[in-house]
Amino acid sequence: MRVLIIGSGGRESAFAWSINKSPKLEALYCAPGNPGTATLAKNLDINIKDFNAIKRTVIENGIGLVIVGPEEPLVNGLGDFFKSDDQLKDILFIGPGRQGAQLEGSKEFAKEFMERWSIPTASYKSFSKSSITEAEKFLQTLRAPYVLKADGLAAGKGVVIPDNIDDAVRELHSMLDGKFGPAGDKVVIEEYLHGIELSVFVLTDGKDYLILPEAKDYKRIGDGDTGLNTGGMGAVSPVPFADEKFMKKVEERIIKPTIEGLKGDGIKYTGFIFIGLMNCGGDPYVIEYNVRMGDPETEAVLPRIKSDMLAHLIAAARGELGAETIVKDDRQAMTLVTVSGGYPEEYVKGFVIKGLEELKEVNLFHAGTKSLDGQIVTAGGRVLAITALDNNIECCRKILYREVSSVSYEGIYYRTDIGSDLMHY
């Protein structure tokens, strides 16, 4: 099988690494990819917003399977583009169509879906600028902290959780005044759920599903979960508080109703469903859906899949997932993300990264990097994702922080507490 991975971050690097191990792989391409994927695949310099460029790439390279990493092409209808084109409709494709992608593309759509299919989630209401007075009144009925979400896509940063009512009202006005651009034209206000967060990942062909290893990510920029939200500073898998009893609840109360709900709504869905959950005293509640794998969770999840990931993806795209069995590594995986100084606010790119050749005991996944004059330089906010696999969290932490100390670039920053909160479980 000739495979095309669409995207350029750490998630796509991890997919390239995982798929490259499959005996079913004939040739691997990444569009546009990064210096990390270039060691495993042929990078193709195309604009992934240009669907016709993707079509040309697929046809010219004889691609048999397309895997979409980021959410934006899916929300913008790339899946429908493939299904409606005579030259592309028989190409295997991992990702939902535009309607299914609204699970991530619209927080309001997702909340209405959960309400319709009795999937446990926080109570909520949604508001636009014309109903800002009603929104302020609704905030007054809630207890702090307050959860405000931009309805549309905001690069994983469209959620704010103010600690007091004055800040909540201020954030509400800021969001509806364009803080997150068009994504914030509508704001969903939710009841705050008290618990501990984790992510569950499902691969489905619309009928059957495989539950991938779960993960916990770390969103805040600072140690102790302080500071601004980011795209993710690290991840661990498995999650010690997600035991067999809890995961059975997740499957029965959330995964099965989600798959049945999609079928009941007439939505044909092939691909990943990322379910952001809150464990509230042993009961799972959905915080959000994403319609692709998470980043940096993917970099901790895929190294724990011992079975052939490409075989699973091919089966899902063909509607034959019921015959597949996923095999998971029992060991602990932990991912640490290094970022550019100033991230998630303004930062400078183009700094030379040194010491990558010193990484011996970990998997290195490039995220925001590029090649320039024979050197690897920083090219994004999140620069590298480094994953250790060992017997327990403590061992993984020792390996990660020892290894990352050999890497340097101007302004390098990373959290020093990834996984430390889970060591008492």
QUINOR-V509130 format. One record per backbone hydrogen bond with DSSP energy under -0.5 kcal/mol. NH is the residue of the N-H (numbers start at 0). CO is the residue of the C=O. If there is no record, write none. Layout:
BEGIN
<<NH/CO> <NH/CO>>
END
This chain:
BEGIN
<<2/0> <2/26> <3/64> <4/28> <5/3> <5/66> <6/4> <6/30> <12/8> <13/9> <14/10> <15/11> <16/12> <17/13> <18/14> <19/15> <20/17> <21/18> <24/21> <25/0> <26/0> <28/2> <29/41> <30/4> <31/43> <32/6> <37/33> <38/35> <39/36> <40/36> <41/27> <42/40> <43/29> <45/43> <47/45> <49/46> <50/48> <53/49> <54/50> <55/51> <56/52> <57/53> <58/54> <59/55> <60/56> <61/58> <62/57> <63/1> <64/1> <65/91> <66/3> <67/65> <67/93> <68/5> <68/66> <69/5> <73/70> <74/70> <75/71> <76/73> <77/72> <80/76> <81/77> <82/78> <83/79> <84/80> <84/81> <85/83> <87/84> <88/84> <90/87> <91/63> <93/65> <94/92> <94/269> <96/267> <100/96> <101/97> <101/98> <102/99> <103/100> <104/100> <105/101> <106/150> <109/105> <110/106> <111/107> <112/108> <113/109> <114/110> <115/111> <116/112> <117/114> <118/113> <119/117> <121/285> <124/188> <126/186> <128/184> <130/127> <131/128> <134/130> <135/131> <136/132> <137/133> <138/134> <139/135> <140/136> <140/137> <141/138> <144/161> <145/161> <146/189> <147/145> <147/159> <148/187> <149/157> <150/185> <151/182> <156/153> <159/147> <167/163> <168/164> <169/165> <170/166> <171/167> <172/168> <173/169> <174/170> <175/171> <176/172> <177/174> <178/173> <180/177> <182/179> <183/180> <184/181> <186/126> <187/148> <188/124> <188/186> <189/146> <189/187> <190/122> <193/191> <194/192> <195/278> <197/276> <198/214> <199/274> <201/272> <202/209> <203/201> <203/270> <204/207> <205/207> <209/202> <211/200> <211/209> <214/198> <215/235> <217/233> <218/216> <220/227> <221/225> <224/221> <225/221> <229/218> <232/217> <234/334> <235/215> <236/332> <239/237> <241/238> <242/240> <246/242> <247/243> <248/244> <249/245> <250/246> <251/247> <252/248> <253/249> <254/249> <255/250> <257/253> <258/254> <259/255> <260/256> <261/257> <262/258> <263/259> <264/260> <265/262> <266/261> <267/265> <268/266> <269/267> <270/203> <272/201> <273/289> <274/199> <274/272> <275/273> <275/287> <276/197> <276/274> <277/284> <278/195> <279/277> <279/282> <280/278> <282/279> <284/277> <285/119> <286/275> <287/275> <288/102> <289/273> <297/293> <298/295> <299/295> <299/296> <300/296> <301/297> <303/300> <304/301> <305/303> <305/326> <306/326> <308/306> <311/307> <312/308> <313/309> <314/310> <315/311> <316/312> <317/313> <318/314> <318/315> <319/314> <322/319> <323/320> <328/303> <331/389> <332/236> <333/387> <334/234> <335/385> <336/232> <337/383> <338/412> <339/380> <342/339> <344/341> <349/377> <352/375> <353/351> <353/407> <357/354> <358/355> <359/357> <362/386> <363/361> <364/362> <364/384> <365/363> <366/382> <367/382> <368/366> <369/376> <371/374> <374/371> <376/369> <376/374> <377/350> <378/367> <379/367> <382/337> <382/380> <383/337> <384/364> <385/335> <386/362> <387/333> <389/331> <395/391> <396/392> <397/393> <398/394> <399/395> <400/396> <401/397> <402/398> <403/399> <404/400> <405/402> <406/403> <407/353> <411/408> <412/338> <419/416> <420/416> <421/418> <422/419> <424/421>>
END
